[in-house]
């Protein structure tokens, strides 16, 4: 089995025990899959034309949700049934496959709770209103797997999610005592077979290029963005061993030329990224002088050769919107990068800088990218990174912020708004 072999190899190379979890909705009366190693299943649903169609198959390497004419990663069910129920399939490095169908977790119930959860975590003023839906979602996505996760000593989980759930901030789900991020490093994959899981490279073995701008002609300014990029490259990464291209040099041309000179494995872009509903041309990454549309990301040439990690520190997507979610979830595939770290919603500059400084510190000492993100998120959650006046207090010292941040009065960055929206998509290792 391709998944088993790769997960087993990752465990050997990193000592981090991974698992893959598929979460999708099926008709309540659908035939159960065979758990005999082949794991082939077909469900028949009525389309708008009342024709039978295969919804999904599990063939040992990925769930195949047939591509449509636009070659998107998953073909949407033409007739979504609110009464469909949630099904979980987990594959581990030992080749164990477990499956649970949750008869009471209907699509309508899960999506309603997911929307409540996202509204709560994206609104700091709402306090802890997110906790109740966070616990419900933990109960449906992870509680059934807990015994198996503990028995197999799983530390990293990659989720492949159904329509409407592909930008769920899984790190902030709550078991009643702890957030998921305090137990596992987590990430998202559009699919396993479409994810670049080629040879493992330890994160600290990469050269880093940080780019960004603080002012844009037709976008809101990001006052701390150039400071963030400069700090990451000139101070944090390998004792100042990174390179930075800022403001007027933050262009596609400069990026391509820089990569022709050095084989950068990590590219950090402190800029806007927006994943919108509609055609893929509506979603984009902002450079200083232009927007690069999602359907034109090959221009960045990040797959020639593939970089290990692309980081977007100020992006957003629309939760529950399939087009926007596919844009976000497919960013690693479209850009050519093995993996992407981005934010599901826009976070203020100070909170973003706090997480990013922790991320790049953690990337130098942790064996996987997902684990580094986990440690950076925990640092905010536990108050180890916080704002005091015009200073950002980090685990390695204080950073002087732009003057306007002294007026914001931020101090506590522990609310999941500040850290849970940052997600790793694609290869988490």
C-alpha positions in Angstrom: 0.0 0.0 0.0 1.5 3.3 -1.1 0.3 5.2 2.0 1.6 2.6 4.4 5.1 2.6 2.8 5.4 6.4 2.8 4.1 6.8 6.4 6.4 4.1 7.6 9.4 5.8 5.9 8.5 9.1 7.4 8.4 7.5 10.9 11.8 6.0 10.3 13.3 9.3 9.2 11.7 11.7 11.7 10.6 9.5 14.7 7.2 11.3 14.3 4.4 8.7 13.9 2.0 9.9 11.2 -1.6 8.9 10.2 -3.9 9.9 7.3 -7.6 10.5 8.1 -10.3 10.8 5.4 -13.5 12.5 6.6 -16.5 12.5 4.2 -20.2 12.2 4.0 -22.1 9.2 2.7 -25.7 8.1 2.5 -26.8 6.6 5.8 -27.7 3.4 4.1 -24.6 3.1 2.0 -22.9 -0.3 1.8 -19.9 -0.5 4.2 -16.4 -0.9 2.7 -14.5 -4.1 3.0 -11.6 -3.8 5.4 -9.6 -6.6 3.9 -6.7 -4.7 2.5 -8.2 -3.9 -0.9 -10.7 -1.4 0.6 -12.8 -0.8 -2.5 -16.2 0.8 -2.1 -18.7 2.3 -4.4 -21.7 4.4 -3.4 -24.5 5.2 -5.8 -26.1 8.6 -5.6 -28.7 10.3 -7.8 -27.4 13.3 -9.7 -29.6 16.1 -11.0 -30.1 14.0 -14.1 -31.1 11.0 -11.9 -28.2 9.0 -13.1 -26.2 6.8 -10.8 -22.6 8.0 -10.2 -19.7 6.7 -8.2 -19.2 9.0 -5.2 -15.9 7.7 -4.0 -13.5 4.7 -3.9 -10.7 3.9 -1.6 -8.0 1.8 -3.4 -5.2 1.9 -0.8 -3.6 5.1 -2.0 -6.3 7.7 -1.8 -10.0 8.4 -2.0 -10.8 9.1 -5.6 -13.5 11.7 -6.1 -13.6 11.9 -9.8 -12.2 15.0 -11.5 -14.5 17.2 -13.4 -13.9 18.8 -16.8 -11.9 21.7 -15.1 -9.5 19.2 -13.6 -10.2 20.2 -10.1 -9.2 17.9 -7.3 -12.6 16.7 -6.3 -15.8 16.5 -8.3 -18.7 17.9 -6.2 -21.7 15.7 -5.7 -24.4 17.3 -7.8 -27.0 16.5 -5.2 -25.7 17.1 -1.6 -28.0 15.4 0.9 -28.2 17.1 4.3 -29.0 13.7 5.8 -25.8 12.1 4.7 -23.7 10.9 7.6 -20.0 11.4 8.4 -17.6 8.5 7.8 -14.0 8.4 9.0 -11.2 6.2 7.5 -7.8 6.3 9.1 -4.6 4.7 7.7 -1.4 4.4 9.9 2.2 3.7 9.2 1.7 0.1 10.4 -0.9 -0.4 7.7 -3.8 -0.5 10.0 -7.0 0.8 8.6 -9.9 1.8 10.8 -13.3 3.0 9.8 -16.2 4.6 11.7 -19.5 5.8 10.5 -21.3 8.3 12.8 -25.0 7.8 12.3 -25.9 11.0 14.2 -23.3 13.2 12.6 -25.3 14.4 9.5 -24.0 16.8 7.0 -26.5 19.5 8.2 -25.5 19.1 11.8 -21.8 19.0 11.2 -21.8 22.0 8.9 -24.0 24.0 11.3 -21.6 23.4 14.1 -18.6 24.1 11.9 -20.0 27.5 11.0 -20.6 28.3 14.7 -17.1 27.2 15.5 -15.5 29.4 12.7 -17.6 32.4 13.7 -16.3 32.0 17.3 -12.6 31.5 16.6 -12.5 34.4 14.2 -14.1 36.9 16.7 -11.9 37.7 19.7 -14.7 39.6 21.3 -16.8 36.5 21.4 -14.7 35.1 24.2 -15.0 31.3 24.5 -18.2 30.9 22.5 -16.3 28.7 20.1 -15.7 26.0 22.8 -19.0 24.2 22.6 -18.9 23.7 18.8 -15.1 23.0 19.0 -15.9 20.1 21.4 -18.7 18.8 19.2 -16.4 18.8 16.1 -13.7 17.0 18.2 -16.2 14.4 19.1 -17.1 13.7 15.5 -13.7 14.0 13.8 -11.3 12.7 16.4 -13.1 11.1 19.4 -13.9 7.9 17.5 -10.2 7.5 16.6 -8.8 8.3 20.0 -8.2 4.7 21.2 -6.4 3.8 17.9 -4.4 7.1 17.9 -3.2 6.4 21.4 -2.5 2.7 20.8 -0.4 3.5 17.7 1.2 6.5 19.4 0.2 8.8 16.5 1.7 12.3 16.7 0.9 13.7 13.3 -2.5 13.6 11.4 -3.1 14.7 7.8 -6.8 15.2 7.0 -8.4 14.8 3.6 -11.8 16.5 4.0 -15.1 16.6 2.2 -16.7 19.6 0.6 -17.2 22.5 3.0 -14.6 21.3 5.5 -11.3 21.8 3.7 -10.5 25.0 5.5 -11.6 23.9 9.0 -9.1 25.1 11.6 -8.6 21.7 13.1 -5.9 22.8 15.5 -8.5 24.6 17.6 -10.9 21.7 18.0 -11.2 20.9 21.8 -11.5 17.6 23.7 -12.8 19.2 26.8 -9.4 19.7 28.4 -7.0 20.4 25.5 -6.9 21.8 22.0 -6.0 19.5 19.2 -2.7 21.4 18.7 -1.6 20.4 22.2 -1.9 16.8 21.2 -1.1 16.4 17.5 0.5 18.3 14.7 -2.2 18.5 12.0 -2.5 19.5 8.3 -4.6 19.2 5.2 -4.1 17.3 1.9 -6.2 17.7 -1.2 -5.4 14.0 -1.7 -2.5 11.7 -1.0 -1.7 10.7 -4.6 -1.7 14.4 -5.7 0.6 15.5 -2.9 4.4 15.6 -3.5 5.7 13.1 -0.9 9.1 12.6 -2.6 12.4 12.4 -0.6 12.2 13.8 2.9 14.3 16.9 3.6 14.9 18.1 7.1 13.5 21.6 7.4 16.7 23.1 8.8 18.6 21.9 5.7 16.9 24.5 3.5 18.0 27.9 2.2 15.5 30.6 2.9 14.3 33.6 0.8 11.9 36.0 2.5 10.0 38.6 0.4 7.3 41.2 1.2 6.1 44.7 1.1 4.3 47.0 3.6 2.4 49.2 1.1 0.4 48.2 -1.9 -1.3 50.4 -4.6 -4.8 48.9 -4.3 -4.7 46.8 -1.0 -4.7 47.7 2.6 -1.2 48.2 3.9 0.7 45.6 6.0 2.9 47.8 8.2 4.9 45.0 9.7 5.2 42.8 6.6 8.7 44.1 5.4 9.9 44.0 9.0 8.7 40.4 9.3 10.5 39.3 6.2 13.7 41.1 7.1 13.6 39.7 10.6 13.1 36.2 9.5 15.9 36.3 6.9 18.4 38.5 8.7 18.1 37.4 12.3 16.1 34.2 12.9 17.0 31.9 10.0 20.3 30.1 10.6 21.8 33.0 12.5 20.9 35.5 9.8 21.7 33.2 6.9 18.5 33.9 4.9 18.0 36.4 2.1 15.4 39.2 1.8 13.8 41.0 -1.1 11.6 43.8 0.1 9.2 46.5 -1.1 10.1 47.5 -4.7 12.1 44.2 -5.1 9.1 42.1 -4.2 8.3 41.0 -7.7 7.9 37.8 -9.6 10.9 38.6 -11.7 13.1 39.0 -8.7 11.8 35.8 -7.2 12.6 33.8 -10.3 16.1 35.4 -10.7 16.9 34.7 -7.0 16.0 31.1 -7.4 18.2 30.8 -10.4 21.1 31.9 -8.3 20.4 29.8 -5.2 18.4 26.7 -4.6 16.0 28.1 -2.0 14.0 25.4 -0.3 11.7 27.8 1.7 10.0 30.9 0.3 8.3 33.3 2.7 5.9 35.8 1.2 4.7 38.5 3.6 1.8 39.7 1.5 -1.9 39.3 0.7 -3.3 36.1 -0.6 -7.0 35.8 -1.3 -9.0 32.7 -2.1 -12.4 33.6 -3.5 -15.5 32.0 -4.8 -15.8 31.6 -8.6 -13.2 31.0 -11.3 -9.7 30.3 -10.2 -8.6 33.6 -11.7 -10.4 35.4 -8.9 -8.0 34.0 -6.3 -4.6 35.5 -6.2 -1.2 36.2 -4.4 -0.3 39.8 -4.3 3.2 41.0 -5.3 4.3 44.6 -5.1 3.4 45.5 -8.7 0.9 42.8 -9.7 -1.5 40.0 -8.6 -0.7 36.5 -9.6 -3.9 34.6 -10.1 -4.3 31.1 -8.8 -4.6 29.6 -12.3 -1.3 31.3 -13.2 0.8 30.3 -10.2 3.1 28.2 -12.5 4.6 31.5 -13.4 6.4 31.5 -10.0 8.2 28.3 -11.1 8.2 27.0 -7.6 8.1 23.4 -8.9 11.3 23.8 -11.0 12.7 22.3 -8.8 10.0 21.9 -6.2 10.6 24.0 -3.1 9.9 22.3 0.3 7.8 25.1 1.8 5.9 28.2 0.6 4.7 30.4 3.5 2.0 33.0 3.0 1.7 35.1 6.1 -1.4 37.2 5.3 -4.0 35.2 3.3 -7.7 34.3 3.7 -10.3 32.1 2.3 -14.1 31.6 2.7 -15.0 28.8 5.0 -17.6 26.4 3.5 -17.2 27.8 0.0 -16.1 25.0 -2.3 -14.3 27.2 -4.9 -12.4 29.2 -2.2 -11.6 26.0 -0.3 -10.2 24.3 -3.3 -8.1 27.3 -4.0 -6.6 27.2 -0.5 -6.3 23.4 -0.3 -4.8 23.1 -3.8 -2.3 25.9 -3.3 0.6 23.5 -2.8 -0.3 21.6 -6.0 -0.9 24.7 -8.1 2.3 26.5 -7.0 4.6 23.5 -7.4 5.7 23.7 -3.7 5.6 20.4 -1.7 3.7 22.2 1.1 2.2 25.6 1.9 1.6 27.3 5.2 -1.1 29.9 5.0 -3.8 31.5 7.1 -7.5 30.7 6.6 -8.4 34.2 7.7 -6.6 37.5 7.9 -4.8 38.0 11.2 -3.4 41.4 12.4 0.3 42.0 11.7 1.4 41.6 15.3 -0.2 38.3 15.8 1.1 37.1 12.4 4.6 38.2 13.2 4.4 36.4 16.6 3.5 33.2 15.0 6.0 33.5 12.1 9.0 34.2 14.3 8.1 31.1 16.3 7.6 29.1 13.2 11.1 29.8 11.8 12.7 29.2 15.1 10.9 25.9 15.3 11.7 24.9 11.7 15.4 24.8 12.7 15.0 22.3 15.6 12.0 20.1 14.6 12.1 17.2 12.2 8.8 18.1 10.4 7.2 21.3 9.1 3.9 20.4 10.7 5.6 19.9 14.1 7.3 23.3 13.7 3.9 25.0 13.0 2.4 23.1 16.0 5.2 24.5 18.3 4.7 28.0 17.0 0.9 27.8 17.6 1.4 26.4 21.2 3.8 29.4 22.0 1.0 31.8 21.3 -1.7 29.7 23.0 0.4 29.5 26.2 1.4 33.1 26.2 5.1 32.6 25.5 4.6 35.0 22.6 2.7 38.2 23.4 2.6 41.9 22.7 3.6 44.5 25.3 3.1 48.0 24.0 5.2 48.5 20.9 7.2 45.3 21.6 6.5 41.7 20.6 7.8 39.4 23.3 9.0 36.1 21.8 10.8 33.1 23.2 14.1 34.6 22.0 13.6 38.2 23.1 11.7 41.4 22.2 11.0 42.8 18.7 10.2 46.5 18.3 7.0 46.9 16.3 5.9 49.8 14.0 4.7 52.7 16.1 1.0 52.2 15.2 1.0 48.9 17.1 1.6 50.6 20.4 -1.9 52.1 20.1 -3.7 48.8 19.5 -3.3 47.6 23.1 -2.9 44.0 22.2 -1.3 41.8 24.8 -2.9 38.4 24.8 -2.4 36.4 21.6 -3.7 33.1 23.1 -7.2 33.2 21.6 -7.4 30.8 18.7 -8.1 33.7 16.3 -4.4 34.5 16.4 -3.0 31.0 15.8 -5.5 28.4 14.7 -6.1 29.8 11.2 -2.5 29.0 10.2 -2.6 25.6 8.4 -0.1 23.5 6.6 -1.4 22.2 3.2 0.2 19.4 1.2 3.3 17.4 2.5 3.4 18.1 6.3 6.8 16.4 6.7 
